[in-house]
Amino acid sequence: MKIKLTFILLLLCFIAKAQTVTPENHIVVIGHATIDVPADQVKFSVTLQTIDSTSVDKVYQLHKVKEDKLVKLLQALAIPASDIKYSLLSVNKRQDYNNRKRVSYFSGNQSVVFVLTDMAKFSELQTRLINDGFTDFYSNFTSSELEKRNTEVMEKAIEVARSKAQVMAKAADRKIKRIIKVADTEDTDPVFRNYNQSYSLAERIETNYSSEQLIRYPQTIAVSAQVKVVFELK
């Protein structure tokens, strides 16, 4: 029985040793890929800021007025609740210097992020935000297909790495056997980069939009992935 057990252990050690890939028997390749995803949504980020020099209660009252206005606007535009995200109201006491005189005041801030799925309403929404006193906001293109395309671009990056590895292996008169490991360049999760075109507004302006707008031209979002792939060579 002891002889049989010893034989099994030796056999397992031999198999493990045979499966070990030595440094000279593998190749490490970086694969990078980018795809263009059609932009079919616009993401807005609106900051609700209220300031009062007398009391915190006044800040809450002013904020409530702004909050009610924004909620009514979102309801009027039929923005689904699932497309609305917001932070909690943050109230702080601050100090500034005006003509070398220290001035204290209370400040309230809350950020609201929502997605506009009907891009034809982009100009209308901007105008209504401005007219309702919301001048601290910015927007950028996004896509409803980003999550699905993130997987697609990662698969494409792996295929790019495979093609590069095959060329490099051929130069060494070798062939690719299998993938040993896939990771990003930092050995964490694959890197995705979305380059979105942004629009921002810092002050109140009165605008009359014509029927000819840049928003009529289709836009795309570049989604990139970079992976590090380790191949075993034959």
N, C-alpha and C positions, 0 to 999 in steps of 0.2 A: 504493500500500500504506500509506504514511504517512497519507494522507488518510482511508482507511478506519479505521485504528487510532485516529486522533484522533476520528473520529465515534463509535466504540464507547465511548471513554472519556467523551466528553461525554454520551452516552446513559446510561451507568452513573451518572454524577454527577447527572443529572436525575432518574433513578429513585430514587436514595438520598435526594435532597432532597425528592422527592414523598412518600416514606415517613416522613420525619421528622415526629414529632408535636410541635407547638408547645405551650407551656404552656397557652395559652387553649383548646386543643383536647383536653384530657384532664381527667379528674376522679379524685381519690383518695378512696377510701372504706374505712372500717374495718368489718369484719364480725366479729361475735361470735356464737358458738353454744354451747349446752350440751345434752348428752343424759344421761339417767340409764341407767346400765348395771347390770343385776342383779348383786349380789354373790353369787358362788357358791364363793368360797374365802376362807381366812383365812391371812394371812402372819404367821409368828412369827419374832421375833428374840430369840435367847437369848445372854446373855453368860456365858462361863465364866471366872470370876475365882478365882485362887488366890493366897494370901499366906503368906509364911513369913519369919521374922526371922533364920534361921540360914544357909540356903544356897539357891543356885539349883536344885540337884539336888532338894531337897525340893519346890520349886515344881513341877518337872516331874512328880514322883511324884504329887502331889496332883491336878495337872491330868489326868494319865493316868486316874485313878480317875473323875473327873467326865466325861471324854470317853467312857470305856467305858460309863458309865451312860446318857449321852445317845444313843449309837449303838444300844444295846439298846432304848431307848425308841422311837426312830425305826423300828427294824426291827419291833418289836412292833406298831406302828401302821401298818405297811406303807407308809411314806412313800417314794416313788420317789427314787432317787439323783438324777434330773434335777431334782427339786424341792428339793434341798438345796445351799446355798451356804455357804461358810465362809471366814474369814480365817485367816492363819497365826498361830500362837501368838506373842505379843509379851511378852518378859520384860524388866522394868526394875528398877533399884534406886532406891528412893524414900526420902524423908525427911519425917517429920512431927514436930510438936512436941506432946508430951503433958506437961502441967503444966510448961511452959517447958523441958522436957528433950527434946533432939533424939533421935528414934528412927529407926533405919534398918531397912529391910526390903526384901525382893524381892517383886515382884508380877507375876503372869502373867495375860494377858487374851487371849481369843479369842472372836469373835462367830460365831454359827451362825444362818443364816436358812433357813427351810424353809416350804413351802406345804402347808397342810392342805386337801385337796380335798373331804373328807367333813365338812361343817360340823356334822353330827350328833355328831361326836366332839370338838367344841370343848371342852365342859366336862370331858370325860374327860381330854383332853390337858393342860388347865390343872392339874387335880388331880394328875396323875401328875408333871408338872414340879415342882410344889410339894413333893410327897411325896418326890421324889428329890433335893431340896435346890437346885433351880434356881429361885431367887426373883428373879433379875434378868432379866426378860424383858418384852416387850410384843408386842401383836398388833394387826393392823388388817385390815379387809375389803379384798378385792381381787376381781378377776374374770378368768376365762379368756378373756374377749372384749375385753379392753382394747385390744390391738394393732389388731384389726379395727375397733373402734369409734373409735379415734383417727383413722383415715382417714375414717370416716363423718362425724365431727363437723367435720373440716376442710372437707370438701366442703359441709357445711351452712353453715359460716361464709362460704364463698365465695358461696353462693347468697343469703345474707342481704345480703352486700355488693352483689351484683348488683341485688337489689330496691331497696336504698337508693339506688344509683346511678341507677336508672331513674326514681325519684321526683324526685331532684335534677335530673336532666337534663330531665325534663318541665317542671319549674318554670322552666327557662331556655330552653324551647322548642327543646330539642335531643333527640337520641336516642343510645342506647349503640350503638357500632359493634363493639368487640371488647375483650378483656382484653389489656393490654400487659404487666403485671407482677403477680405475686402474691408476697407476702412477709409476715412477721409485722411487728409494729410496730418491731422493731429491725433489720429487713432481714436476719434470720438464718433459723432454722428456725421453723415455726409453733409457737405456745406451747400446750402441753397442761397442764391442771391437774386433778389427781385429788384429790378431797376424800374422804379415807378416815376412817371412824370408828375410833378407836384404844382399846385397853384396855391398861393397864399395871399392874404389880405390883412393889412395892419391898421388901416384907418377907414373911416366912413367915407364912402363916395356914392354919388348918384350916377347910375349908368342906365342908358337906354340901349338895349340889345337889338341888333338888326337880325334879319333872317339868315344872313350869311355868317356862320360861326365856324371856328376851327374844330369844334366838337363833332362836326359832321364827318370829319375825316377819321377813318378807323385807326385805332392805335393798338400797339402790342406791348406786352411786358416781357422782357428778357429774363428767363428763368435759367440759372446755371447750377451745375453740380460738379464737384471735383472729388474724385475718389482715388485711393491708393490700393492697388491690387497686387497681391503676391501670387505668382504662378510657379508651379513645379514644372521642371523640364524633364523631357524624356532622355 
